[in-house]
Amino acid sequence: MEINIRQKKGMVSLMVKGELDFSNVDQLQQEIQRRSEEVVEVDLRGLQFIDSSGAGMLLSQARLLYKQGRTLRIVNIPGLIREDLEVIGFFRVLEVLGINPGA
């Protein structure tokens, strides 16, 4: 997995390429936690695969940032990955937190 970082005023975008799975999920989690910006955007445009540990970590971080009054935005989700995430109810959890995953 490769993470490219782009900063804007009050926001950071983490562009993820490759695979997000149990072997590297800590890398993205640590990068999200390091950020102090009000909005942390995770751009999945370059993601080719995600397993349950990757999806779980994103939900966990969304909840954590929500409790801090901040936002985790997940954008540009590839079609096949979106379908897998829909099956596990990923988007229903984000809706409860008021997060729009289709941004």
N, C-alpha and C positions, 0 to 999 in steps of 0.2 A: 504494500500500500504506500502511496505517496500522498503527502498533504502539502498543497501550496496555499500560502496565506496572502490575503489582500485586505488591507485596512482602509476604512473610510471613517469619517467623523462619527463616533459613537457606535461603530459597527465593525465587525471583522468577518470576513468570508473565508471559510476553510474549504478548499476545493479538494475533494477526495478522488483519487484514481486507483484503480486496481480492485483488490478484494478486501472486504471488511469482515473478518472472522475472529474466532477465538485466539488465533495466533498473534493478532496485532490490534485487537480492540482497545487495549490499554493505551496504545500510542495516540489514538484519536481522543480518547477520554481525557488523557492528560493535557492535550492541546486545548480542548474545550475548557477544562478547569483552570488553565493558566490565564485565560482571557479575562479582562476586566470590563470590556465593552458592554454596553447595555443590551446590544443585540449580537448574538453569535449565529452566523449563518453557516450551515453545512450544505455545500453544493455537491450533490451526488452525480452530476452529469457524467463523470468519468468512471463511475463505479460499475464493476462487472459482476460482482457477487457480494451478497451479504447473508450471513447466517443468523441464527437466533440470538447469539451473544452480541452481535453488532446491533441488531434491532433493539434488544433489551437495553444496551448501553445508551442508545440514542433516547429512548423513552425515559430512562433514569436521569439523564442529563437535562432533558426537557423539564422534568418535574423539579429538579434541583434549581435550575435557573428561574423557573416560575415562582418558586418559594422565595427567591431572592429579589423578585420584582423585575427580573430580566427576561429575555426571550431567546429561545433556541429556535431558529427557523431552519427548516429542512426543505431544500429547493432542488429543482431539476432532477427529479427521481426518474431513472430510466423505466420504460414500460414494463419489462419483465420483472424488475425488482419491485415496482409498484404493485403488480399483481400478487406477488408473494407476500408483501406487507399487508395487503388487504385481507388475505386469507387468515392471518394471525390477529387481526383486529388492531393493528398498529395505528391506523388513522382515527379509530374511535377514541383511543386514549388521547391522542393529540387534540381532538375536538373538545374533549372535556377540559383540557388545559387552555382552550381558546387559541390553539395554534393552527394556522392555515398551511397544511403541507403542500398545497397546490400553487403556492406563490411563485 
